[in-house]
């Protein structure tokens, strides 16, 4: 099977894990702090504002918890987002309000967000679809003007930038995911960045039981009664550990090579599929934008898209559509909402395999299969975005 995603791990990661085993310290410790510092340097923010957690989802939940939202408060986010974002909003007693997206980039514009704002809006969550930063500069400016907290779901955009500035550093809070399907992996894991120093310090406590300071071995150096607890408010245990941080540190060093290969694969798809009638490819990035190239998506007529996915699967090629529109999910209570661009994209978009483990031959195989299915279905005209 040619997989959609595939982690790139090997001898360097194994060596880092072995060193951690040799040190006999697998939990939260020096490697965690070193990984946080290295990631902070990568996105050019202070290290004390970055916290390694056990998943990007935990980062989303912590982000919303840090805001002290009340019942009736609203958080605007694109419908084409990962389900964890809406779950995090609901878990805090607030209401997710879904906005539309550009049908080709699948990123929200500032105008899409403005149409969903109400007097009850407290925050905006933006996903950088497929690693493309989208309209983040204008969105960040508008949120500052309105006094709204901007949360960047940067799970897809660990190496994305606009004019040299890292995705995730434009808003007030951001999180990244390092699960087994992401561009850089730690097995499970994530990072959260909080611009405000007090909010960052509080979130670090909330990520570890709400403790104002450790109560174990490390604290014995500064207190004669290190077992005593100081808990200003309750928290959970969602911190990362040295075992996964050791893998993450290696992956972060290898990140440039991962992104280069992803960029090469996207360029090869562009060449192979650019002349296929009835097929749209991802739009070109605006000047100054750099993408992590997490997704490569094509768009075709709805009556062809599902058959295309099924035929490719029969040929040993796994594809999917990410992310299914959340305004269609009954649990979020928004089925009556009309988001025509999101609906248009959800019916026509398919994500093709994209990871550095693909050979050029694999890409040619996928492209040839896509071309054959689309041409056999006689799709002569590319779909026209509304």
C-alpha positions in Angstrom: 0.0 0.0 0.0 1.2 3.5 -0.9 0.3 5.3 2.3 -1.0 8.8 2.7 1.4 9.5 5.6 4.4 7.6 6.9 6.8 8.6 9.7 10.5 8.9 8.8 12.4 7.4 11.7 15.6 5.5 11.8 19.0 5.0 13.3 19.4 8.6 14.7 16.1 8.3 16.6 16.9 4.8 17.9 20.3 6.1 19.2 18.5 9.0 20.9 16.1 6.6 22.6 19.0 4.3 23.6 20.8 7.2 25.2 17.7 8.0 27.2 17.4 4.4 28.3 21.1 4.5 29.4 20.4 7.6 31.5 17.5 5.9 33.3 15.4 9.0 33.1 12.4 8.6 30.8 9.9 11.1 32.3 9.8 14.9 32.1 13.3 16.1 32.5 16.4 17.6 30.8 15.6 16.3 27.3 12.1 17.8 27.5 13.5 21.2 28.4 16.2 21.0 25.7 13.5 20.1 23.1 11.4 23.0 24.2 14.3 25.3 23.9 15.3 24.0 20.4 11.7 24.3 19.2 11.4 27.9 20.6 14.6 28.8 18.7 13.0 27.2 15.6 10.0 29.5 15.7 12.0 32.4 17.3 10.2 32.9 20.6 11.4 32.7 24.2 11.9 29.2 25.5 9.8 29.7 28.7 6.8 30.4 26.5 6.9 26.9 24.9 5.6 23.7 26.6 6.0 20.1 25.3 2.8 18.2 25.9 1.6 14.7 25.1 -0.4 15.7 22.0 -1.5 18.6 19.9 -5.0 17.9 21.1 -3.9 18.5 24.7 -2.4 21.8 23.4 -5.8 22.8 22.0 -7.6 22.0 25.3 -5.0 23.9 27.3 -5.3 26.9 25.0 -9.0 27.1 25.6 -8.7 26.5 29.3 -6.2 29.3 29.6 -8.9 31.8 28.5 -11.4 31.1 31.3 -14.3 31.1 28.9 -17.9 31.3 30.2 -21.1 29.7 29.1 -22.4 31.6 26.1 -19.0 32.7 24.9 -18.3 31.9 21.3 -15.1 30.8 19.4 -15.0 31.1 15.7 -13.2 28.5 13.7 -13.3 27.1 10.1 -15.6 24.2 9.6 -12.8 22.4 7.7 -10.8 21.8 10.9 -9.8 18.8 13.0 -12.5 17.7 15.4 -10.3 18.3 18.4 -10.6 22.1 18.0 -14.4 22.0 18.3 -14.2 19.5 21.2 -11.8 21.8 23.0 -14.3 24.7 22.7 -17.2 22.6 23.9 -15.2 21.2 26.9 -14.8 24.8 28.2 -18.5 25.5 28.1 -18.2 27.8 25.1 -19.9 27.5 21.7 -18.0 26.7 18.5 -19.1 29.0 15.6 -18.0 27.7 12.2 -16.9 30.0 9.4 -16.5 29.3 5.7 -13.2 28.9 3.8 -11.7 29.8 0.5 -12.8 26.8 -1.7 -9.4 26.4 -3.3 -6.9 26.9 -0.5 -9.4 25.6 2.2 -8.1 28.3 4.5 -10.4 31.0 6.0 -10.0 34.6 4.9 -10.4 37.5 7.2 -13.8 38.1 5.5 -14.9 34.6 6.2 -14.1 35.1 9.9 -15.8 38.5 10.1 -19.0 37.1 8.8 -19.1 34.7 11.8 -18.3 37.2 14.5 -20.9 38.3 17.1 -20.7 40.4 20.3 -20.2 37.1 22.1 -17.1 36.1 20.2 -14.0 35.8 22.5 -11.5 34.0 20.3 -10.7 32.8 16.8 -9.0 29.5 15.9 -7.3 29.3 12.5 -6.0 26.0 10.9 -3.2 26.4 8.3 -4.6 24.0 5.8 -2.0 21.5 4.5 0.8 23.7 5.8 -0.2 26.9 3.9 -0.3 29.9 6.2 -3.2 31.4 4.3 -4.6 34.8 5.3 -2.9 34.7 8.7 -1.3 38.2 8.6 -4.7 40.0 7.9 -6.5 37.7 10.4 -4.0 38.5 13.1 -4.2 42.2 12.5 -8.0 42.1 12.6 -8.1 40.1 15.8 -5.8 42.6 17.5 -8.0 45.4 16.4 -11.1 43.7 17.9 -9.4 42.5 21.0 -10.0 38.8 20.2 -7.6 36.0 21.2 -6.1 34.4 18.1 -5.3 30.7 18.4 -3.2 29.1 15.6 -3.7 25.4 15.1 -0.3 24.9 13.5 -0.5 21.1 13.4 0.1 21.1 9.6 2.6 23.9 9.5 5.6 23.2 11.6 8.0 24.7 9.0 5.6 27.2 7.4 6.5 31.0 7.3 5.3 34.3 6.0 8.1 36.7 5.0 10.4 34.7 7.3 8.1 34.7 10.3 7.0 31.3 11.6 3.4 30.2 11.5 2.3 29.9 15.1 3.9 33.2 16.1 1.3 35.5 14.6 -1.4 34.9 17.2 -1.7 34.8 21.0 -1.5 31.0 21.3 -0.4 28.2 19.0 0.0 24.5 19.1 1.7 21.9 16.9 1.2 18.1 16.6 3.9 15.5 16.5 1.8 12.4 16.2 2.7 9.5 14.0 1.1 11.0 10.9 2.7 14.5 11.1 5.7 16.0 9.3 7.9 15.5 12.4 6.9 12.9 14.9 7.5 11.8 18.5 5.0 8.9 18.4 2.5 11.1 20.3 3.3 14.6 21.4 2.7 18.3 20.7 3.9 21.8 21.5 2.0 24.8 22.8 3.2 28.4 22.6 1.6 31.2 24.6 2.7 34.8 23.9 1.7 36.2 27.3 4.2 35.2 30.0 1.6 34.9 32.8 -0.6 32.8 30.6 2.4 30.6 29.6 3.4 30.1 33.3 -0.2 29.2 34.2 -0.5 26.8 31.4 2.7 25.0 32.4 1.1 24.5 35.8 -2.2 23.3 34.3 -0.3 20.8 32.2 1.1 19.1 35.3 -1.7 18.8 37.9 -1.8 22.5 38.6 1.4 22.3 40.7 3.1 25.6 41.3 6.4 23.7 41.6 7.5 20.0 41.3 7.0 18.0 44.5 9.5 15.3 43.6 13.3 14.7 43.2 14.0 18.0 41.4 12.5 20.1 44.1 14.5 18.4 46.8 17.4 20.7 45.8 15.5 23.9 46.9 13.3 22.7 49.8 13.7 20.7 52.9 10.1 19.5 52.6 9.9 18.8 48.9 6.9 16.5 49.2 4.5 19.3 50.2 2.1 20.5 47.5 1.2 24.0 46.3 -1.8 23.8 43.9 -3.3 27.3 43.1 -5.8 25.6 40.8 -6.4 22.0 39.7 -4.8 20.7 36.4 -4.2 17.5 34.6 -1.1 15.5 33.6 -0.5 16.1 29.9 3.2 16.9 29.9 5.7 15.4 27.4 8.6 13.2 28.5 12.3 12.7 27.8 11.8 9.6 25.8 9.5 11.3 23.2 11.5 14.6 23.5 14.7 12.7 22.5 12.9 11.5 19.3 11.6 15.0 18.7 15.0 16.7 19.0 16.3 14.4 16.2 13.2 15.0 14.1 13.6 18.8 14.5 17.1 18.6 13.2 15.9 16.6 10.2 13.0 18.8 9.5 14.6 20.8 6.7 15.3 17.5 4.7 11.7 16.4 5.3 10.3 19.6 3.9 12.6 19.7 0.9 11.5 16.2 -0.1 7.9 17.1 0.4 8.4 20.1 -1.8 10.0 17.9 -4.5 7.0 15.5 -4.4 4.5 18.3 -4.7 6.4 19.7 -7.7 6.4 16.3 -9.3 2.6 15.9 -8.8 2.2 19.4 -10.3 4.1 18.3 -13.5 2.3 14.9 -13.7 -1.2 16.2 -13.1 -1.1 19.7 -14.4 -2.6 18.9 -17.8 -5.3 16.5 -16.7 -8.8 17.8 -17.8 -11.3 18.0 -15.1 -8.7 18.2 -12.3 -7.7 21.1 -10.1 -4.4 21.2 -8.2 -3.5 23.2 -5.1 -3.2 26.9 -5.9 0.3 28.5 -5.9 1.5 30.0 -2.7 1.5 33.8 -2.4 4.8 35.6 -2.6 6.6 35.4 0.7 4.7 32.3 1.9 6.5 29.0 2.7 4.6 25.8 3.3 5.4 22.7 5.2 3.6 20.8 2.4 1.6 18.5 4.7 -1.2 17.8 2.2 -1.3 17.6 -1.5 -4.9 17.8 -2.6 -6.7 17.6 -5.9 -10.3 18.6 -6.7 -12.6 17.1 -9.3 -16.4 16.7 -9.9 -18.3 15.2 -6.9 -19.5 12.3 -9.0 -15.9 11.4 -9.7 -14.1 12.1 -6.4 -15.5 9.2 -4.4 -15.0 6.7 -7.3 -11.4 8.1 -7.6 -10.7 7.3 -3.9 -12.2 3.8 -4.2 -10.4 2.9 -7.4 -7.1 4.1 -6.0 -7.6 2.1 -2.9 -8.2 -1.1 -5.0 -4.8 -0.3 -6.7 -3.0 -0.1 -3.3 -3.0 3.7 -3.0 -4.6 5.2 0.1 -6.2 8.6 -0.1 -8.6 10.5 2.1 -10.2 13.9 2.6 -9.1 16.0 5.5 -10.9 17.7 7.2 -14.6 16.7 7.1 -16.8 19.8 7.7 -17.6 20.1 11.4 -20.8 22.1 10.7 -22.3 18.8 9.4 -21.6 17.0 12.7 -24.7 16.6 14.9 -22.8 16.9 18.1 -21.9 20.4 17.3 -25.4 21.5 16.5 -24.8 23.4 13.3 -26.3 21.3 10.6 -28.6 24.1 9.4 -25.6 26.4 8.9 -24.9 27.3 5.2 -21.2 27.4 4.3 -21.2 27.0 0.6 -17.5 27.1 0.0 -16.8 24.4 2.7 -19.5 22.2 1.3 -18.2 22.7 -2.3 -14.6 21.7 -1.2 -15.8 18.8 0.9 -17.5 17.2 -2.0 -14.6 17.6 -4.5 -11.3 17.4 -2.6 -9.1 14.4 -2.2 -5.7 14.3 -0.4 -3.0 12.2 -2.2 -0.1 10.4 -0.6 2.6 12.8 0.6 5.6 11.9 2.7 9.4 11.7 2.3 9.3 7.9 2.1 7.7 8.1 -1.4 10.0 7.5 -4.3 9.7 9.3 -7.6 8.3 6.0 -8.9 5.6 6.0 -6.3 4.6 9.5 -7.2 4.4 8.5 -10.9 2.3 5.5 -10.0 -0.2 7.6 -8.0 -0.3 10.3 -10.7 -0.9 7.8 -13.5 -3.7 6.1 -11.5 -5.4 9.5 -10.8 -5.0 10.5 -14.5 -6.5 7.3 -15.8 -9.5 7.3 -13.5 -10.4 11.0 -14.2 -9.9 10.6 -17.9 -12.0 7.4 -18.0 -14.8 9.2 -16.3 -14.7 11.8 -19.1 -14.2 14.8 -16.8 -13.5 17.4 -19.4 -14.0 20.5 -17.3 -12.4 21.3 -14.0 -14.9 22.2 -11.2 -15.5 25.9 -10.9 -15.3 27.3 -7.4 -18.4 29.3 -6.3 
